[in-house]
Amino acid sequence: MSSSAILITVGAFVAATLLLFALSIWSKTQALDTLKRWAKSQGLEIVSAKRRSFVPTWRSGKGYQFFRITVRDSKGHNRQAWVRCLDFNSAEPWNIEVAWDNEKSETTSP
């Protein structure tokens, strides 16, 4: 293999890796924005939100992102939940699912 072919192969690999990394960051940003809008519509404040790959509540599936969140209500009480929302730009506050700790799953779709 010539040196130019090696450079092209390495360059393509680096470009693909950077593209996947950028899409991952963008997707996470979109989902966090969705979580903030959902929390605001529920009268809650996001204290923390961390994207997770392994979740106990749902079977994982393509096209979803999972978050472990802590929210604060208007009385100052903190609650924790698992959240599942659609990936990429189709994530909206009305199509996320919330599973509060020690409560049944709540679907926020219409």
Helices and strands as residue ranges (DSSP letters): H 3-41, E 45-52, E 64-72, E 78-86, G 88-90, G 93-95, E 96-100, E 105-107
